Amino acid sequence: MDCGNSINSDAKHCSQILTLIFWKILTKFLILLSVLLLLILGPIFILLASPIYLFRIFIQVLAKNFRKDLTKIVTTRSTLFTSDNQFRDDICHNVINLKGSDGNLVYPELQQFLTYWFGFPFWTKTQVFDISDHVTVLEGQQFTYDSLESFISNQLQLPFPANQSPWHFTLIQNYVTNDMSSSNNDIVSSHGSTTTTTTRIVLKFHHYLCDGFSIFKLTSKIFPELQILDKFSKQEEKEVNFNFGLKILRPLVILFRIPFDFAEQLVEAFDWWGEHPWHKLHLNDQYHVVTSDKIEVSDIKKIKTDLKVSFATVIHGLITGGIRSSMEKHEETIPRKIHFSCPFPMRNHPAEKLRNHFTVGFVKLPVGTTNPLERLKLIEENLQKLKTNTLSILYPGWSTLIGGLARPFVRIFGRNYHSTGTITNMPGPAQFSYRGVRCIDLAFGAGSYPGLTGVTFGIFSYENTIRIVTSVDTKILSKARLQELNQFILQELQILKNLLSNSVQSA
């Protein structure tokens, strides 16, 4: 028996060595082939491109004599970084000037802003629309992980300019990362610190313009390879599936359950006795933002499969464990549970309109439960119950009802008075490129809803990994405390993996 195991182990080891040697030889061969192609094709390319270089010099001479408004031509190296002009053109062509089959603009709100008349908001067309007001390019300033987070924090609380549509794109062309960065795990190096410079695009939209699902549908028109709509459609079919049994009894069940569900949320989610340290009655409306390291989707799926729970349950479990660990370390009173609102799209989300077309469910995070596996079990039960919770049906009607009021009443009734935070889970693409340049990372974050919502978790997947972007009101946590919370969330993943590994070994 032992001899057989030894032989199998040696054979496997030899196979691994042979595979490694094969890939090393193949890699060297491909490198050599690339060098040969460069030596052959390089001179040919220069020869074919010579007329363009000559024409460039000719235009430069003409400009000095016939275009006095032009100063000098952009240097060739700087021209490599003028892709923002192309980016602006793509936005104008694919989004701003996009027209439907009726000949009207598909997204007219992108050139409009709000005007209140007699207490009611109206869209008002911008007198002079300039794409430069909505696309900013930061070339000289160098950004790192920390400065980018500070920039995003400021963006979340910075108001949009008056008389302009509330959206903005910022191109950061000098974002520097290295393998010693506190958050960078995109670069793996065994030769010490390695730095690289990339371009980051920061998208900012006000929620009154549209919801997050509309934003990603819109951006898919700017980035044609960003295939995300099919996943949203699947999520709509999966999440908005209220199974109340017989269709005949469904209206009656809804009618009776609405007041009970509403009262339950109103009573349970509100911190009546001040025992919940993160549920503040007054917030600063200023935020700290932290982005997590990449989390492998395969790790989440393994836990999901082994414990027979949903993907969302595992994500919520990581957040729950992180919050509990943070409260525990700082000797705060740990409540039995904390409520978070979870938005998700409704069926028939408009494909080519900017709309807030979503509903909301409220989940209970059992931070008071000490056992991590028991927490997952409770979260799974809660998410399953959410599928039949009438609040998800009530919310669209409730928001329409409140939104139809005049501004002073909306400010009173349109606020959140019960849930502590929001968790938004966005399905992302496997991979995409923009004009031949591969996107290496995507992340999603949001500010807080008016009222008592002071903690927001934004989860977005990309290339089989996810990142969690956490924004917290400055009155609830300091920046250092938020960074610590981020680490506790990642540690919870390792705790779950270790528990499952130990249970397998015990079996």
Sequence and secondary structure as in RCSB ss.txt:
>XXXX:A:sequence
MDCGNSINSDAKHCSQILTLIFWKILTKFLILLSVLLLLILGPIFILLASPIYLFRIFIQVLAKNFRKDLTKIVT
TRSTLFTSDNQFRDDICHNVINLKGSDGNLVYPELQQFLTYWFGFPFWTKTQVFDISDHVTVLEGQQFTYDSLES
FISNQLQLPFPANQSPWHFTLIQNYVTNDMSSSNNDIVSSHGSTTTTTTRIVLKFHHYLCDGFSIFKLTSKIFPE
LQILDKFSKQEEKEVNFNFGLKILRPLVILFRIPFDFAEQLVEAFDWWGEHPWHKLHLNDQYHVVTSDKIEVSDI
KKIKTDLKVSFATVIHGLITGGIRSSMEKHEETIPRKIHFSCPFPMRNHPAEKLRNHFTVGFVKLPVGTTNPLER
LKLIEENLQKLKTNTLSILYPGWSTLIGGLARPFVRIFGRNYHSTGTITNMPGPAQFSYRGVRCIDLAFGAGSYP
GLTGVTFGIFSYENTIRIVTSVDTKILSKARLQELNQFILQELQILKNLLSNSVQSA
>XXXX:A:secstr
 HHHHHHHHHHHHHHHHHHHHHHHHHHHHHHHHHHHHHHHHHHHHHHHHHHHHHHHHHHHHHHHHH TT      
HHHHTT HHHHHHHHHIIIIIT B TTSSBS GGGGEEEEEETTEEEEEE SS  GGGTEEEE SS B HHHHHH
HHHHHHHS   TTS SEEEEEEEEEEEETTSSS  S   SSS  EEEEEEEEEEE TTT  HHHHHHHHHHHSTT
   HHHHHHHHHHHS    S TTTHHHHHHHHHHHHHHHHHHHSS TTS  TT  SS  S EEEEE   EEHHHH
HHHHHHHT  HHHHHHHHHHHHHHHHHHHTT    S EEEEEEEE TT  TTS    EEEEEEEE TT   HHHH
HHHHHHHHHHHTT THHHHHHHHHHHHHTS HHHHHHHTSB S  EEEEEE   S  EETTEE           T
BT  EEEEEEEETTEEEEEEEEETTT  HHHHHHHHHHHHHHHHHHHHHHHHHHHH 
